[in-house]
Amino acid sequence: MLVMMMDDQIISPKTVCQSCCWADRSGQPRWRQGNLTCGHPLGKGDRHVPNQYECQMGFRIAQIS
């Protein structure tokens, strides 16, 4: 599951991505085969920290399970 992180909040990507021109047709981040294609990965951290990405709009996205 992908979540967006803003300061001290975690929000659903569909609240932000629906108006993004890089989102897919359903208003979700372009997530394909474990990669965010509408953004880039941020540096790998601790193995206990979820993978994080920065989207084209500047939001931080994390993959959590």
VEXVOVO-351456 format. One record per residue (C-alpha): residue in one letter; x, y, z. Coordinates in steps of 0.02 Angstrom, whole numbers, m for minus. Layout:
N
<site residuo="A" xx="X" yy="Y" zz="Z"/>
...
***
This chain:
65
<site residuo="M" xx="0" yy="0" zz="0"/>
<site residuo="L" xx="63" yy="174" zz="m41"/>
<site residuo="V" xx="40" yy="321" zz="78"/>
<site residuo="M" xx="89" yy="504" zz="65"/>
<site residuo="M" xx="179" yy="586" zz="210"/>
<site residuo="M" xx="160" yy="770" zz="248"/>
<site residuo="D" xx="245" yy="840" zz="404"/>
<site residuo="D" xx="154" yy="746" zz="541"/>
<site residuo="Q" xx="14" yy="671" zz="435"/>
<site residuo="I" xx="m8" yy="516" zz="329"/>
<site residuo="I" xx="m137" yy="533" zz="192"/>
<site residuo="S" xx="m204" yy="427" zz="51"/>
<site residuo="P" xx="m125" yy="462" zz="m119"/>
<site residuo="K" xx="m296" yy="470" zz="m202"/>
<site residuo="T" xx="m335" yy="634" zz="m111"/>
<site residuo="V" xx="m183" yy="716" zz="m194"/>
<site residuo="C" xx="m154" yy="616" zz="m352"/>
<site residuo="Q" xx="m327" yy="638" zz="m428"/>
<site residuo="S" xx="m277" yy="810" zz="m493"/>
<site residuo="C" xx="m99" yy="762" zz="m542"/>
<site residuo="C" xx="m58" yy="749" zz="m727"/>
<site residuo="W" xx="69" yy="609" zz="m690"/>
<site residuo="A" xx="m61" yy="498" zz="m602"/>
<site residuo="D" xx="m138" yy="350" zz="m689"/>
<site residuo="R" xx="m316" yy="350" zz="m758"/>
<site residuo="S" xx="m389" yy="305" zz="m589"/>
<site residuo="G" xx="m303" yy="450" zz="m499"/>
<site residuo="Q" xx="m173" yy="341" zz="m414"/>
<site residuo="P" xx="17" yy="353" zz="m418"/>
<site residuo="R" xx="96" yy="260" zz="m564"/>
<site residuo="W" xx="160" yy="107" zz="m471"/>
<site residuo="R" xx="230" yy="m31" zz="m582"/>
<site residuo="Q" xx="328" yy="m185" zz="m533"/>
<site residuo="G" xx="385" yy="m111" zz="m367"/>
<site residuo="N" xx="436" yy="58" zz="m439"/>
<site residuo="L" xx="354" yy="228" zz="m431"/>
<site residuo="T" xx="360" yy="286" zz="m612"/>
<site residuo="C" xx="294" yy="460" zz="m574"/>
<site residuo="G" xx="435" yy="497" zz="m453"/>
<site residuo="H" xx="606" yy="440" zz="m394"/>
<site residuo="P" xx="669" yy="336" zz="m248"/>
<site residuo="L" xx="748" yy="422" zz="m99"/>
<site residuo="G" xx="905" yy="349" zz="m21"/>
<site residuo="K" xx="890" yy="179" zz="60"/>
<site residuo="G" xx="888" yy="189" zz="247"/>
<site residuo="D" xx="869" yy="61" zz="384"/>
<site residuo="R" xx="792" yy="m104" zz="331"/>
<site residuo="H" xx="652" yy="m72" zz="457"/>
<site residuo="V" xx="603" yy="91" zz="370"/>
<site residuo="P" xx="485" yy="76" zz="221"/>
<site residuo="N" xx="547" yy="120" zz="47"/>
<site residuo="Q" xx="518" yy="304" zz="13"/>
<site residuo="Y" xx="498" yy="402" zz="m147"/>
<site residuo="E" xx="473" yy="582" zz="m199"/>
<site residuo="C" xx="340" yy="612" zz="m329"/>
<site residuo="Q" xx="350" yy="741" zz="m469"/>
<site residuo="M" xx="242" yy="858" zz="m366"/>
<site residuo="G" xx="366" yy="852" zz="m220"/>
<site residuo="F" xx="266" yy="740" zz="m102"/>
<site residuo="R" xx="351" yy="601" zz="m5"/>
<site residuo="I" xx="273" yy="430" zz="m34"/>
<site residuo="A" xx="308" yy="273" zz="65"/>
<site residuo="Q" xx="269" yy="92" zz="27"/>
<site residuo="I" xx="202" yy="5" zz="182"/>
<site residuo="S" xx="135" yy="m169" zz="206"/>
***
